[in-house]
Amino acid sequence: MKVSRKEVDKQLRFRGMLLNRLVMKKSEDEFIQAMQNSRKVMDKRFRGRDIDGLDCSEVEVSRVDGSMIRVRIYKPLHPVEGVPGVLWIHGGGYAQGVPEMSGDMYKELINASDCVIVAPDYRLSIDAPYPAALEDCYVVLLWMKDHAAELGIRDDQLMAGGESAGGGLTAALALYARDRGEVKLAFQMPLYPMLDDRMATESARENNAYIWNSDMNRWAWKLYLGERFGTGVPSYAAAGRAVDYRNLPPAVTFVGDIEPFRDETIQFVENLKRAGVPVDFKIYKGAYHGFDIINPKAEISRTARDFLMQSFKHAAQHLFARQN
């Protein structure tokens, strides 16, 4: 799907074009090198940084093998008890990023409805391919359930969300948690999720939009899937491959109409609805990947975030999933 400059929302054009020059890579080797280099940049800019107006802390959660997952926790400044617990999974193509970079989202969620954000620093694909990231997120979700009282959250209001690869991990985590039966999610928020490695849809093929195009998407999937790329990919790795959507938690998502993930997001929503799962969904015309993060002041970005917060607020008031 070829995208022209004129198709991009006017308020998104300049910043998208500018950032595109910085992030776009011409080859797979260049992309991999950029992902490796991003670690130092992300650590210097974000790692350990607190967010003004929030109670910020950090814990370590143990994996099965005894190694530790760094986890950031964000709460309102005032004491909370019996509020939703939100596992927020950062984006970055499965290959880059840290939980601290989603600070604006944490503030908006907490302002929309008191909650506690639990954000794992999961293993990236440049260090360990699938299933490392999913396993880390699942371990932290179980930890949330087991420590609900001390976190001040309800164990029947565990939620998960994330942008891009974080959205893909959210959708995969919902499938994984449903099938294992150890913990139940009440709500999921996979935003413009990275769901399908097959890249067979119109929007995923030959997409040249700003920020994230078909080439970068393919290279990122190859990193994440490792030896599985192209063959034997399970739905827990690429949730767009799932065939059974029954008994998944209600969802909210949105996506831009010019980005590679448009069609797989639409298909994901349709599959949920056919399985009887309630979904709030919007498509935003002229929006490229991650538009709400890249230009948060644009009217279209504010509209998308307002839509998300309204859905989250409704979920916080009405959606529950009792643990077994």
N, C-alpha and C positions, 0 to 999 in steps of 0.2 A: 504494500500500500504506500504509494508515494504521497508525500505531504508537502504542499507549497507553503511559502511564508504567509500568503494571504489567508490561509485556512486557520492560522493561529490567532487566538483571541488577541485583540489589539493591546490590551493591558499586559499580556503575557509575552509579547513578541521580543521586546528589547532584552529583557533579563534572560529569557530563554536562549536567544541567539548568543548573548555574551557568555553565559555559562556553558553553552554547548561547545564553544571554542576551547574551553578549558578541560572539559571532561571527555570529549569525543576522541576515540582512539582509532588508528588506521589499520592495526593488525592485532592478531590474537596475542602475540608476544608482547606488544606494547600495552595491551589491556592487562595482561597478567602482571607485568612490571608495575603498572599504575596501581593495581590492587595491593601489591606488596608494599609499595611506597606509601600508600594511604595510611598504613598502621601508625607510622611516626607522626604524620600530620594529625590524624584523629586523636592520638594520645596527647599530643601537645596542646591541641585546641580544646578538647572536651573532657578527657579522662579525669575523673575525680572532681569535676566542677559542679558546685551546688547551684540551685536555681533560686533566685530571690523570690521570696513570698511562699516558699514551700519548706516543709520539714524534710531534709534530705539525709539519708544514711546509707550505709553499705554493709552487706553481710557476705559471707561465703557459704555456699551450699555444696554439700558433698555429693559427688557422683558415686556410682556403685563401686568403681575401682579406687575410691579414696581421694582422687584428685578433686580440686575445688572449682566451683563456678562463681565468679564475681557477680553479685546481684545488687543493683541499686534500688532503694525504696524511697518513694515520694508520698508525703502525706500533707494534708492541710496543716497550717500552723496551730490551729485549735485542735484539742483532743477529739478523736473520733472513735466510735465503737459501733459495730453492727452495720458497716457500710460495705458496698461492693469492693471486691479485690480484682484489680485489672492487671493481668499479665501483658505487658506491652513489649512487643518484639520489634526491634529496630530493623530498618531496611538496609540496602546496600548490595543488592545482587547476590546475596549469600556470601559475599567475598570481602566486604569491608563494613566499617561502622562500629560504633559503641553506643550503649544505651543512653548516655548523657546527651547525645545530639538531638534527642526528641523532646527537649525541655518545654518547648512551646505547646506541644500536644499535651504533655502532662498537666500543665497549668490550665489549659482549656477544659480537659476532662474533669479535673478537680473543681474548677469553678462551675461547671455545668451541674455537677452533683457530687457531693462529698464521696470520696473513694480513696483507696490506697493503691498506688501504682507499684508494681513489682516488675523490674526491668532486668532481664538476664543478659550478661555479657557472654553470649553463646559462642562456641567455636566457629570460626569462619572457614569457608571452603579452601582458602589458600593454605590453611593449616591442616584441616581434616575434612574430607568430603562427607556427603550423606552417609550414615544417619547422625553424625555428631551434633549438628545444630538442633535437630528435632529431639534427640535424646536429652540434650541440655535443657531445652524448654520444658520438656515433660517432667524432668526431675524437679525443676523449679515449681511447676504447677502442683506437683504432689506435695512439695514443701509448703506451698501456700495453704493447701488444704489442711495439712497437719499442724500448721502454726497460725491458723485463722484467728484464734482468740488473742494471741499475743500481738498480731498485726492489727487487730481492731476491725477485722472484716467478718462477714457472714460466710460460712462454708457452703451455703446454698446459693451464693451469688458470686461465684468465681467466673470471670470473664477473660477473654483474650482478644488482642488486636495487634495490628501492625501495618506498616506501609510497605508496599512492593514485595521484596523478599520476606519481610516481616509479615505481610499479608498472606503470602504463600505458606509460611510456617504456621500461621494461625489456622488456616484451612486444613493443613495436614495434621496439626495438633488436635483439632476437633475430631477428625476421623480416627486418629490414634487413640485418643481418650475414650471415644465411644466404643471402640472395638476391644480395648483392654478392660474396660469396666471398673477401673480403680478410682476414677474421679470424674465428676460431671461438670460440664460448662453450662452456664445459664445463657450466655450470649457471646457472639463472636463479631469482630470488626475487622475483616480483612480488606484493607483499602487498596485499590488498584493492584490486586495481588498477582504475584509471579507464580502461575499455576501449572503451565503446560510446556514441557520441554520439547514437544513434538513440533511446535511452531507451525501448525498446519492451517491456521485460520487466515483470513484475508488481512486482518490488521497486523498479524505477526510476521507476514512474509514481506520482505523487501521494504520494511518501514524505515524511513529516513527522518523521522520527526526529531525534534530537539531532545536532548538529555539522555534518552535511552532508545536505541534503534535495534533493528533485527540482528546486526552483527554483534553488538555488545551483549544482547540477550543470549545468543547462541554460545558465545565464549563463557558467559557466566554460568550457564547450565552445564557446560563441559567441566568447569571447575567444580561445581557442586556435586555432580553425579559421578565424577571420576570414571572408573572402569565400567560403570553402569550406563554411561551415556550411549544412547542409541539402541540399547537392548535391555530388556528385563527391568524396566524402571517401575517401581511400585508406586501406588497412589500416595503412600506416606512421604515419598520424595517429591512427587509432582501431583498435587491434589486434583488437578484437572483431569487426571486419568481415572479418578474414582467412578464407579458405576452404581454404588448404593449410597444414596444421600438421606436415607431414612434415619430418624431419631438424632439428627444433628441439631445443635442449638440454633435458635433464631439468629439472624444476621443483619448487618448493615454494611453496605459498601458503596463506593462511587468510583468512577473512572472517566478519563477524558476520551473524547471520540476520535482523536488522531493518534493515540499511543498504541504500541504493540499489544498491550494487554486488554484492549477494548473487548474483542470478541470472546476471549476465554473467560473474562469476567461476566459477560452477558450469559454465556453458556453455563457457568457456575451458578448464577442466580436462577436461571431457568430450571436447572437440575434440582436445586433446593426447593423451588416452588412446586415442581411436579411431585416431590416427595412429601409435600405438605408442611414444609418448613417456612415459617414467616420470614420475609426479607424486605428491608427498606433499601431501595436502589435508585441511584440517579446517574445519568450520563451528562457530562458537561462539554458543550460544543466548543471546539477550538482549544481544548486543554491537552497539553502534553504530559508526560509522565512526571509525577511529583509536583505538579503546578502549584498546589496549595502550600507547599514548603518553600518552593523557589521564589514565589511572589505572593506572600501571605496577605498583602494589602490590596491586591487586585479584587475587584468586585466578585468575580467568579470564584475566587479562592475563599472569600468570606462567606459566600453563599454555600459552598460545599462544606466548609467547616460548621456552619450553623446547622445544616442538614444533619451532619454527623452528631453534633452535640444534642440536638433534639431527640434523635433516635436513642442515643446513649442515656439521656435523662429518663426517657420513657422506660427503657430496660431496667434502669436502677430502681424505678418505682414499681415495676410490674412483673419482672422476669426472675424466676427462681428455679433452681435445680437441686433438689435434695440429694445429698450423698447417700450411698448405700450403707 
